[in-house]
Amino acid sequence: METCSEDAAWDIAFSSLRVGYGEHVVLDEITARLPSGKISVILGGSGCGKSTLLRHIIGLSRPMRGTIQIAGADLFGLSSRDFRRLRRQMGVLFQDGALLGAMTVAENVALPLSEHLGLSRELVRREALRVLKMVELEAFADFYPHQLSGGMRKRAGLARAIITNPRILLCDEPTSGLDPVTAARMDALLLSLHAQFPAMTIVSVSHDLMSLERIADYVLVLKDGLLHFAGDLASLKASDDPYLAMFLSREAGTRLGDFSESMDARVATALADWFRA
C-alpha cells in the first residue's frame, strides 16, 4: 500500500472528486492541486461547499467518487494505520476554535500532546505556553474559553493546531465573525507562521475577500458545485472573468506574531515516535 514519505512534498491533489452527503452532491468534478509549502485559499459564497471539501481533506468524510492525494498517497486508499499516521501530520483550526469549556486555555492547547505522548505535565505545559506566546495569549493560559473574546478563542485554536508542528495546517473560516482589525491580525499570524515554517502547507477556507488578498499564494474558487478557478493570486487578479473580478480588494497591513521559539527537543522526539507509530 502506498504511504507518505517523510520527505515528500505535502501537496493536496483532487482528481475527478465528487463529494456530498447521502445522495446529495455538493461538489463535482473537482480536479486541482494545492501546492506544498504555500498558503492556499478555498473561496466561495456561503453554502458553496468549502467546508465540505475541507472535511474530506481532513478525512472526516469519504468522497462519492474520485480521489484525494496527500503527499502523493491516496488518502482513502491507505491502511488504517497509515491513515492515522497521515492524520497526525495535520493541524486543524476549526471555525469557532472548538475549545473545551471545562479546560483552561493552556489545557486545551496542550491536548494533542497530553493525550498521545506520555510526557510530563510540566513539559506539556511548557510547550503550551510556548505556542500561546506565539499567538500572543501566554498571559491568558489559565483563563477558560468563556473568558476570551472570539478572536482570542480562534488564536488559541491556532495554537492547539500547530503545537505538533504539523506538515499541513487546515483552517476553517479563520476570520469569520471577527472585526476587520482582528481579522487582519489573524491573517498576520498565519503569514508569520508560514514565514517561520515555509515547508508547511496551509489551506484556508474563506469568503473573506480582504483575507484572500493578504494571505493567498494559490486560490480555488467554487461556484454552483463546480471548480470555477484554480491558480495563483496574480492570475486571479488578472482575470477578466466578471465573477472573479469581485474578489479584488486592497491590502491591509498589521503587526506579525513571533514564531521564532523552538520546540523542546524532548517533545520533538516524542512527536517523531508518535508520527511513526
N, C-alpha and C positions, 0 to 999 in steps of 0.2 A: 504494500500500500504506500502511495506517495505521501511523504511528510515534508514539513517545512524545514529547511536548513537554517541554522542559526545565523549564517552569513548571507542568507537570501535577501533580495530587495523586497521590502514589505509593502508591495503594491497590492491593490484590491481590484480584481477584474470581474466584470459581469459579462456573461455570454448568453444571448437569447433568453434573458431572465424574465420569467413571469411570476409575480407574487400577488398574494391576496389572502382572503380569509374565506374558508369554506369554498363555495362555488363563485364567490365574488372576486373578480380580477381587479386589482388596484393599479398595477403597473405591468406593462407587457413589452416584450422585445427590447429589453434594456441591454445594450452591448456597449461597454465603455471600460476604461481603466483609470483608476485613481492612482496617480504616481506615488511611488515610495519617496519618503523624505520631504513631502510637500504638504501644504495646507490646502485641502480640497473642500469646497463648499457645495452642498447639495441644496439647490434653491428651487423655490416654487411657492405658490399660494397655499393657503390653509386647505388641508384635505387632499393635497395632490399626491400623497404617497411618500413624502420624505421620511417620516418616522417609520413607516412600514419598511422601507428599504433599509434603514438603519437596523431595525430589529433582525432582519435577515443577515446583515453583515455580522452582527453580534452572535448569531446562531440561535436566537430565541424562536425563530420560525423557519420552517423549511419552504423552499420555493416550489411552486406548482410545476415549473419547467425551467430548464436552463441551469447554469452553474454560477457559483461564486468562488473564485480562486483567490486565496490569500497567500502571498509569498510563494506562488506557483503551485499550491496544493488546493485541490477541490475540497472546500470546507465541509460539505456534506457527504464526501466520499471517504473521509478519514475514519480510522478506527476510533472507538470511544476514548481510548487513552490519548491518541494523537489529537483528537478534537479538544479534549480538556487541556492538553499542553498548549495548543494554539490559543485557546480562550484566555489562558493565563497571561498571554502577551498583549492582551487588550485592556485598556483602561476606558471606563465609560463615565462620562458626565451626564447624568440624567437631567431632564428639563427643570425639575424643581429641586435638584440637589439630592433628593432621596435619602435624607439623613434620618436616622432612627431617633425619635423624640426622647426616649428614655436614656440615651447615652450622651455624654459630653461631646463637644466638637472633636477633641483630641481622640476620644474613643472611637467615634465614627470614622475619622480619617485613618486610624490605625487598623481598622477591621481586616483589610487584606493581609496584613502581617500577623496579627494576633490570632486569626482563625486558622492559619495554614502553616506557619513556620516554626512554632515551638520556641520562640525567642523569649528572653526575659522581659518582664513588664517594663523595666527601666529602659532597655534598649528600644523596645517598640515605641514607648512614649517619646524618646529622644528623636526617633525618626518622624513621628507625627508632628512634633514641634518644628523639625527641620522643614517639612513641606508646608506647614502652616505659615512659617516665616516667609517662604517664597510667595505666598498669596496674601501676605500682609495681615494674617489673622492670628499670629502667635499669642497676642495678648488676650484672645478670646478662647483659648484652648479648653478652659474649664467651664465655659458657658454651655447652655443647652440650645438646640436648634431654634426653639421658640423665642429665644432672646436675641436672635440675629435678624437683620434685615434680609430681604430676598436676595440682594446682590451678595451679601456675606455668605448666605447658605450656598449659593452657587460656587463661590470661591472655595468654600470648604469641600464641596463636592468635587471640585477640580483637584484639590489637594489629595483627596482619597483616590481619585482616578490615576494620579501619577506617582503614588507612593511606591509602587513596584517597578518604576522605570519601564513602562510598557513600550513595546515596539509600535503599537497603534493606539492612538487616543481618539475615541469617538464621542462627539458632543452633540447632544440633542437640544437644539434651540438655546444655546448658552446665553444669549442676550434677551430672550423673550421675557416680557414683563418688567424690564429694567428701564429706568430713565436714561436719556441719551448719554449723560456723563458716566453713569455706572456701566452702561453697555460698552462704551469706549474703553473703560478701564478693564473690563473682562477681555475684550479683544487684545488689549495691550499685554495682558498676562499670557494669552495664547501665543502672541508673537514673541514675547520674551522667552517662554518655554521652548518654542521652536528654535530660537537663536541659540539656546543653551544645549538643546538636543536635536541637532539638524537632521539626524537619521530617522527621527520619529515621524511616522505618517499620521497626520492629523486630519480627521474628517469632521466637518461641522454641518449639521442640518440647520437651515435657517430660512427665514423670509425677510431678514433684516438687510436692506439694501446698503445701508451705511457700513454694516459689519462686513458685507461682501467686499466692498471697496477697500476696507482696511486690511483684511487678512488673507484674501484668496490668492493662491497661486493658480489653482485649477478649479473649474466650475462645471457642475452638471445642472442643467435647468430641466425640470419636469413640468409637463403640461398635458392635461387631458389624458393621463395614464400612459404617456409615452415620453421618451427622451427627446427633448426639443433642441438641446445644445449640449455639447461636450467640448471643452477646450480651455486654454489659459485665459486669464482675466483680460489680457490685451486683445485677444481675438473677440471676446465677448463685447468689449467696449468699441471695437472697430466694426462690429456687425451692423448692417443696415436693416436687419430684421426688426420690424416695429414692435413685436412682443418683447424682444430683448432690450430695446432702447430704454425701457423704463427702469432697467437695473443700474443705469449710470448714476453715480452720486459723487459728491465731493468728499475728500478725505477729511478725517478728524484725528488730530494727534492727542496723545496723552502720555503720562509717565508709565514706564515699563516696570514690571516687577523684577525681583532679583532671584535668578535660578542658578546661582553660581556655587552654592554649597553642595558638597559631595555626600553621597550616601555612605553610611558607616560600612566598612569592609565586611563586618560580620553579617550585616543584613544582606549585602550583595551576594555573599557566599550562600547564605540560606535560600535566597531567591533563586540563584542559579540551580541549586539542588532541586528546589520545588518545580522550576520550569522543566527540568529534565525528568521528573518523577513520572 
